[in-house]
Amino acid sequence: MQRIFLILSGIFLLISIIGSTLFIVREQNYALVFSLGELKREISEPGLYFKLPSPFQNIVFLDKRILTIESKDAERIQTSEKKNLLIDSFVKWKIANPRLFYVTFEGNERAAQDRLQAQIRDALNASVNIRTVKEVVSVERAKIMAEILNNVANRAGPLGVEIVDVRLRHIEFAPEISKSVYMRMEAERTRVANELRSIGAAESEKIRAEADRQREEILAKANVTAQEIMGNADASASVIYSSSYGKNKDFYKFYKSLDAYKASFSTKNDVMIVDPSSEFFQFIKRSSTK
């Protein structure tokens, strides 16, 4: 029984020793192999590796993935116009040189993020301080992000860090100037609205004047056409009358006299003071003598 216990103890000790000499490097990690506190090698490829058992050799793992630094509070940055902006940004970074990163920060990601945040703040100030609000907010926003990226990347390279991307997520005015800016924007919008209304009123008057001109032109043309038609009708009537007069002059005189009688006595109250022996009543006198 004691012999079996010794055998099992030996097997367990052997497994423990072998297990202490094996380690796995995953795809998301770097592995740094230290021998009695001295960095001997760095491993970036995933797989199964051997080492001496502790305390002769120890392993430190570092994250290989892209990490994110997000500002907890928006940075207060002043523009060239001496106006304060609140800028919220984030940075994507990763460990590019694990040996240099460990020597600089002793493998502490929190310390690395604090150093990078300070560098980002300095780069942000350098890019925003020389620009106006309009340039920061819209015109040169992409250029500012590129400047910050290059600035921080150059300073982070010797630390074993690679800056992947820098983004300005949110930009707004500081509370003390927001009200004045909004009032100025409102005044500008009011001015533009009044200007548009004035232009609209002028265009309306112009359209009305053009419509009136076209109306008068159409009426004038219609009157000319009507006069031409009436003239042609009168001419045709005159031709017909002349033709009829030539065929029977007495009938023509009689017919025209009837028209004159109708026009003169259109109502019962019509009164005329005329000599009864005048030629106007010749056909009436003839009918009364028969």
C-alpha positions in Angstrom: 0.0 0.0 0.0 2.8 2.3 0.9 4.6 1.5 -2.4 1.5 2.4 -4.4 1.2 5.7 -2.5 4.8 6.5 -3.3 4.3 5.6 -7.0 1.2 7.9 -7.2 3.0 10.6 -5.4 5.9 10.3 -7.8 3.5 10.4 -10.8 1.8 13.5 -9.4 5.1 15.2 -8.8 6.2 14.4 -12.3 3.0 15.8 -13.8 3.4 18.9 -11.7 6.9 19.5 -12.9 6.0 18.9 -16.5 3.0 21.1 -16.2 5.1 23.9 -14.8 7.3 23.7 -17.9 4.5 24.1 -20.3 2.4 27.2 -21.1 0.0 28.3 -23.8 0.1 31.5 -25.7 -3.3 32.5 -27.1 -3.9 34.6 -30.2 -4.9 37.6 -28.2 -1.7 37.8 -26.1 2.0 38.4 -26.2 4.1 36.3 -23.8 7.3 37.6 -22.1 9.6 34.9 -20.6 11.6 36.1 -17.6 14.6 34.1 -16.2 15.3 35.1 -12.6 13.9 38.5 -13.2 15.6 39.1 -16.5 13.6 39.3 -19.8 14.9 36.5 -22.0 12.5 36.3 -24.9 9.1 37.5 -26.2 6.6 35.3 -28.0 3.9 36.8 -30.3 2.8 33.6 -32.1 0.0 31.5 -30.5 0.9 27.9 -29.5 2.3 25.5 -26.8 5.7 26.5 -25.4 8.2 25.1 -22.9 10.0 26.9 -20.1 12.0 26.1 -16.9 9.8 25.6 -13.9 9.3 28.4 -11.4 11.1 30.2 -9.9 13.7 29.8 -12.6 11.5 31.2 -15.4 8.2 33.1 -15.2 5.7 34.2 -17.8 4.0 37.6 -18.2 1.1 38.0 -20.7 0.3 41.2 -22.4 -2.9 42.0 -24.4 -2.3 42.0 -28.2 -5.8 43.3 -29.1 -6.7 46.9 -30.0 -7.7 48.8 -26.9 -9.8 51.9 -26.3 -9.2 55.0 -24.3 -12.4 57.0 -23.7 -12.3 60.3 -21.9 -14.5 60.2 -18.8 -15.2 64.0 -18.9 -15.1 66.2 -21.9 -11.9 68.3 -22.2 -12.3 72.1 -22.0 -10.2 73.5 -24.9 -9.9 77.1 -25.9 -10.0 78.2 -29.6 -8.1 81.0 -31.2 -11.2 83.2 -30.5 -10.8 82.6 -26.8 -14.0 80.5 -26.7 -14.2 77.4 -24.6 -15.3 74.1 -26.2 -16.1 70.9 -24.5 -14.5 68.1 -26.6 -15.2 64.4 -26.0 -12.8 62.0 -27.8 -11.6 58.4 -27.9 -8.4 56.7 -29.0 -7.8 53.2 -30.4 -4.3 51.8 -29.5 -2.4 48.6 -29.1 0.9 47.3 -27.9 3.3 47.2 -30.8 6.6 46.4 -29.0 5.9 44.2 -25.9 9.5 44.3 -24.6 9.6 48.1 -24.8 6.1 48.4 -23.4 7.0 46.3 -20.4 10.2 48.2 -19.7 8.3 51.5 -19.9 5.2 50.6 -17.9 6.1 47.3 -16.3 3.2 45.7 -18.1 0.6 48.1 -16.5 -2.1 49.0 -19.0 -3.6 51.6 -16.7 -0.3 53.5 -16.5 0.0 53.4 -20.3 -3.5 54.8 -20.7 -2.8 57.6 -18.2 0.3 58.6 -20.2 -1.5 58.4 -23.5 -4.4 60.5 -22.2 -1.9 63.2 -21.2 -0.3 63.2 -24.6 -3.8 63.3 -26.3 -4.8 66.3 -24.2 -1.6 68.1 -25.2 -2.1 67.3 -28.9 -5.7 68.3 -28.7 -4.8 71.7 -27.2 -2.1 72.3 -29.8 -4.5 71.6 -32.7 -7.6 73.5 -31.3 -5.8 76.6 -29.9 -4.8 77.8 -33.4 -8.3 77.4 -35.0 -11.7 79.1 -34.8 -14.9 77.5 -33.6 -16.1 77.0 -37.1 -12.9 75.3 -38.2 -13.0 72.9 -35.2 -16.6 72.0 -35.5 -16.9 71.4 -39.2 -14.4 72.8 -41.7 -11.2 71.2 -40.4 -12.5 68.5 -38.0 -10.9 65.7 -40.0 -7.6 67.6 -40.3 -7.5 68.1 -36.5 -8.0 64.3 -35.9 -5.2 63.5 -38.4 -2.9 66.0 -36.6 -3.7 64.5 -33.2 -3.1 61.0 -34.5 0.3 61.9 -36.0 1.3 63.9 -32.9 0.4 61.2 -30.4 1.7 58.4 -32.6 5.2 60.0 -32.8 5.3 60.4 -29.0 3.8 56.9 -28.3 6.2 55.0 -30.6 9.2 55.0 -28.2 6.8 53.7 -25.5 6.1 50.5 -27.5 2.6 51.7 -28.3 0.9 52.1 -31.7 -1.9 54.6 -32.1 -4.5 53.1 -34.4 -7.1 55.9 -34.6 -8.2 59.2 -32.9 -11.8 60.5 -33.1 -13.5 63.6 -31.8 -16.8 62.2 -30.7 -18.7 65.2 -29.5 -18.0 69.0 -29.6 -20.1 71.6 -27.8 -19.8 75.1 -26.4 -19.1 75.6 -22.8 -22.3 76.5 -20.8 -21.3 80.1 -20.2 -21.2 80.9 -24.0 -23.9 78.6 -25.3 -26.7 81.1 -24.6 -24.9 84.0 -26.5 -24.2 81.7 -29.4 -27.8 80.5 -29.6 -29.0 84.1 -29.5 -26.6 85.1 -32.3 -27.8 82.0 -34.3 -31.4 83.0 -33.7 -30.7 86.6 -34.8 -29.0 85.3 -37.9 -31.8 83.0 -38.8 -34.3 85.8 -38.3 -32.3 88.0 -40.6 -32.2 85.3 -43.3 -36.0 84.7 -42.8 -36.8 88.4 -43.2 -34.6 88.6 -46.2 -36.3 85.7 -47.8 -39.7 87.2 -47.0 -38.6 90.5 -48.7 -37.4 88.6 -51.8 -40.7 86.7 -51.9 -42.7 89.9 -51.6 -40.7 91.5 -54.4 -41.2 88.4 -56.6 -44.9 88.4 -55.8 -45.3 92.0 -56.9 -43.3 91.2 -60.0 -45.5 88.3 -60.9 -48.6 90.3 -60.3 -47.4 93.2 -62.5 -46.5 90.7 -65.2 -49.9 89.1 -64.9 -51.7 92.5 -65.1 -49.6 93.4 -68.2 -50.5 90.2 -69.9 -54.1 90.7 -69.0 -54.1 94.2 -70.5 -52.4 92.9 -73.5 -54.9 90.1 -74.0 -57.8 92.5 -73.5 -56.3 95.0 -76.0 -55.8 92.2 -78.6 -59.4 91.0 -77.9 -60.7 94.5 -78.4 -58.8 94.9 -81.6 -60.1 91.6 -82.9 -63.7 92.5 -81.8 -63.4 95.9 -83.6 -62.1 94.1 -86.7 -65.0 91.6 -86.6 -67.5 94.4 -86.0 -66.0 96.5 -88.9 -66.1 93.5 -91.2 -69.7 92.9 -90.1 -70.7 96.5 -90.7 -69.0 96.4 -94.1 -70.9 93.3 -95.0 -74.1 94.8 -93.7 -73.5 98.0 -95.8 -72.9 95.9 -98.9 -76.2 94.0 -98.2 -78.0 97.3 -97.5 -76.6 98.9 -100.6 -77.5 95.9 -102.7 -81.1 95.9 -101.3 -81.4 99.7 -101.7 -80.4 99.3 -105.4 -83.1 96.7 -106.0 -86.1 98.5 -104.3 -85.4 102.0 -103.1 -88.9 102.5 -101.7 -88.9 99.4 -99.6 -85.4 100.3 -98.3 -86.6 103.7 -97.2 -89.7 102.2 -95.6 -87.6 99.6 -93.7 -85.2 102.2 -92.4 -88.1 104.4 -91.3 -89.5 101.6 -89.3 -86.2 101.2 -87.6 -86.2 104.9 -86.8 -89.7 104.7 -85.4 -88.8 101.8 -83.2 -85.7 103.6 -81.9 -87.7 106.8 -81.3 -90.8 105.3 -79.6 -89.2 102.4 -77.6 -91.4 103.2 -74.5 -94.9 104.6 -74.0 -93.5 107.7 -72.2 -91.4 108.8 -75.2 -92.3 112.3 -76.5 -91.1 114.0 -79.6 -91.7 117.6 -80.7 -91.5 117.5 -84.5 -93.4 119.2 -87.3 -96.0 116.7 -88.4 -95.5 117.7 -92.0 -91.8 116.8 -91.8 -90.4 114.0 -94.0 -89.9 111.8 -90.8 -93.7 111.0 -90.8 -94.1 110.5 -94.5 -94.9 106.8 -94.2 -97.3 107.4 -91.3 -99.2 110.0 -93.2 -99.4 107.7 -96.3 -100.9 104.9 -94.2 -103.5 107.3 -92.6 -104.7 108.7 -96.0 -105.3 105.2 -97.4 
